[in-house]
Amino acid sequence: MGLRINDTVPDFTAETDQGTISFHDWIGNSWAILFSHPKDFTPVCTTEFGAVAQLADDWASRNTKVIGVSVDGVEDHKKWKNDIEGYAGATAGFPIIADEGLKVSKLFDMLPAEAYLPDGRTPADSATVRSVFIIGPDKQLKLSMTYPMTVGRNFGEILRALDALQATLKHGVATPANWTVGQDVIIPPSVNDADAKAKFGDFDAVLPYLRKTKIPG
């Protein structure tokens, strides 16, 4: 069965280019983003790791740790980081999990249980290891996205989704399409008008079931 929203994500111990981690302990009280890749030294993935490195301050300001997964070994990860940092012009300070045995890829249902890495493999042998998982401090999955190998991920959208998740969980609201920080939010239908007025103050009833308001604070 696949990993679903609000499931507790698997805990595991793994080697990374920064040493051994226990995943839940590594998350601690932070948010976490795990983003996966089918192979080191691949073009699209190099640009993606570079984008993550360039956003280091943004992750930190949101109490969010980022960690990569690639199905190659620690030494390859260390060498690949030189390329990533040269491309991005930024330090890739986050760890990369060495998932040579596909343990993490299978735990997160990115590959079937019978998957293996053949000799002389190519990225196509682990093509579905192209996912993003946003995980809350409660260790529950809040959002996931999976991309094909040919389409680079939009980490601006991942950052926007993280902002929306943090805002909705903190304030008990929802966000409309294309929402960004500073824009109006949606009052859930489960909150009646009187309670909405008490909690949020003024609101705009666009439709009987669509009420918008400023985010508290």
JODA-V564864 format. One line per field, one symbol per residue. phi: phi as a letter, one per 40 degrees, with the letter a starting at -180 (. if undefined). burial: I if it has 16 or more other ideal C-beta (glycine too) atoms within 10 Angstrom, else O. A space follows every 10 residues. Layout:
BEGIN
phi=???
burial=???
END
This chain:
BEGIN
phi=.ccbdgcccc cabacbcbhc bbdccccgbc cabbbbacac fbcccccccc cccccdcccc cbfbcbacba cbcdccdccc cccdccccga cccccbccbc cgccdcdcfc bcdccabccg cbdccbccca bbbbbcccgc cbaaabbccc bccccccccc ccdccccccc bgbbbcdgcb dhccbbccdc cccccccccb gcabccbdbb bbaccdg
burial=OOIOOOOOII OOOIIIIOOO IOIOOIIOOO IIIIIIIIII OIOIIIOIII IIIOIOOOIO OIOIIIIIII IIOIOIIOOI IOOIIOIIOI OIOIIIIIIO OIOIIIIIII IOOOOOIOOO OOIOIIOIII IIIIIIOOIO IIIIOOIOIO OOIOIOOIII IIIIIIIIOO OOIOIOOOIO OOOIIIIOOO IOOOOIOOOI OOIOOOOOOO IIIOIOO
END
